[in-house]
Amino acid sequence: MRDRPLRILGIPGSLRRQSYNRGLLLAAQELAPPDVTIELYELHDLPLYDQDLEEAGPPATVLHFKRTIAEADALLIATPEYNWSVPGPLKNAIDWASRPPATSPLRRKPVALMGAATGVSGTMRAQLALRQIFASTESYVLPKPDVFVREAAGLFQEGRLVDQETRERIRQLLEALVAWTLRFRE
Ligand SMILES: Cc1cc2nc3c(=O)[nH]c(=O)nc-3n(C[C@H](O)[C@H](O)[C@H](O)COP(=O)(O)O)c2cc1C
């Protein structure tokens, strides 16, 4: 029994308006159990990480981003793969949120990963790279199930994910993320 809905923060790793990865998160919102909320956080307004900016006092957008992560029970990241790795805007956002390490809202934060690509790799390499990054931030990344969405262009109609198999995999990921998050509740 939970005293309040579980809050999941969905982060699209793409800035593109018609992003398939944002589309995965919109589908996750539709598929979430009734006692789970999924809010989306867009990365457009975060500046490039600069230690001088951080030391002068981080910009309001960065503070807001870190506070929003802290208030979430878990993160759900849907990312493309850029040149076999994590897109720059997403890595930049994680770098901001990782600082300073001792008080980073990423520490001990449950995280689930999924990703869509237009090719056949389904973002496998980007997700592996994210797992390495989240080892550094001491985040708790859900081990399974994998959601590697290949050849994404054919799975959407008017921006909506219509492929039933992919929708079912996302539903299973959400179910596993909820159980994973509750394990870390004191
Ligand atoms: C700079 C760049 C690099 C890319 N590199 C890869 C890649 O390494 N592997 C891959 O599967 N797709 C790659 N793609 C294609 C993306 O899978 C495709 O653009 C996808 O739609 C991006 O996700 P989005 O729809 O959420 O923006 C790349 C695209 C861009 C713009």
Ligand as a Chemical Component Dictionary entry (heavy atoms), coordinates in Angstrom:
data_LIG
# 
_chem_comp.id                   LIG 
_chem_comp.type                 NON-POLYMER 
_chem_comp.pdbx_formal_charge   0 
_chem_comp.three_letter_code    LIG 
# 
loop_
_chem_comp_atom.comp_id 
_chem_comp_atom.atom_id 
_chem_comp_atom.alt_atom_id 
_chem_comp_atom.type_symbol 
_chem_comp_atom.charge 
_chem_comp_atom.model_Cartn_x 
_chem_comp_atom.model_Cartn_y 
_chem_comp_atom.model_Cartn_z 
_chem_comp_atom.pdbx_ordinal 
LIG C1  C1  C 0 23.998 13.054 -34.753 1  
LIG C2  C2  C 0 23.238 11.770 -34.947 2  
LIG C3  C3  C 0 23.861 10.572 -34.740 3  
LIG C4  C4  C 0 23.157 9.370  -34.874 4  
LIG N1  N1  N 0 23.789 8.203  -34.571 5  
LIG C5  C5  C 0 23.056 7.059  -34.516 6  
LIG C6  C6  C 0 23.639 5.875  -33.975 7  
LIG O1  O1  O 0 24.798 5.812  -33.601 8  
LIG N2  N2  N 0 22.862 4.763  -33.913 9  
LIG C7  C7  C 0 21.542 4.767  -34.319 10 
LIG O2  O2  O 0 20.865 3.750  -34.203 11 
LIG N3  N3  N 0 20.971 5.893  -34.831 12 
LIG C8  C8  C 0 21.691 7.029  -34.908 13 
LIG N4  N4  N 0 21.111 8.187  -35.361 14 
LIG C9  C9  C 0 19.724 8.145  -35.881 15 
LIG C10 C10 C 0 18.709 8.237  -34.766 16 
LIG O3  O3  O 0 18.378 6.929  -34.351 17 
LIG C11 C11 C 0 17.427 8.947  -35.247 18 
LIG O4  O4  O 0 17.745 10.251 -35.701 19 
LIG C12 C12 C 0 16.351 9.000  -34.165 20 
LIG O5  O5  O 0 15.126 9.343  -34.757 21 
LIG C13 C13 C 0 16.680 10.023 -33.095 22 
LIG O6  O6  O 0 15.751 9.940  -32.049 23 
LIG P1  P1  P 0 14.542 10.972 -31.884 24 
LIG O7  O7  O 0 13.506 10.585 -32.907 25 
LIG O8  O8  O 0 14.056 10.733 -30.482 26 
LIG O9  O9  O 0 15.044 12.369 -32.096 27 
LIG C14 C14 C 0 21.803 9.395  -35.273 28 
LIG C15 C15 C 0 21.168 10.629 -35.513 29 
LIG C16 C16 C 0 21.876 11.800 -35.344 30 
LIG C17 C17 C 0 21.163 13.126 -35.564 31 
# 
loop_
_chem_comp_bond.comp_id 
_chem_comp_bond.atom_id_1 
_chem_comp_bond.atom_id_2 
_chem_comp_bond.value_order 
_chem_comp_bond.pdbx_ordinal 
LIG C1  C2  SING 1  
LIG C2  C3  SING 2  
LIG C2  C16 DOUB 3  
LIG C3  C4  DOUB 4  
LIG C4  N1  SING 5  
LIG C4  C14 SING 6  
LIG N1  C5  DOUB 7  
LIG C5  C6  SING 8  
LIG C5  C8  SING 9  
LIG C6  O1  DOUB 10 
LIG C6  N2  SING 11 
LIG N2  C7  SING 12 
LIG C7  O2  DOUB 13 
LIG C7  N3  SING 14 
LIG N3  C8  DOUB 15 
LIG C8  N4  SING 16 
LIG N4  C9  SING 17 
LIG N4  C14 SING 18 
LIG C9  C10 SING 19 
LIG C10 O3  SING 20 
LIG C10 C11 SING 21 
LIG C11 O4  SING 22 
LIG C11 C12 SING 23 
LIG C12 O5  SING 24 
LIG C12 C13 SING 25 
LIG C13 O6  SING 26 
LIG O6  P1  SING 27 
LIG P1  O7  DOUB 28 
LIG P1  O8  SING 29 
LIG P1  O9  SING 30 
LIG C14 C15 DOUB 31 
LIG C15 C16 SING 32 
LIG C16 C17 SING 33 
# 
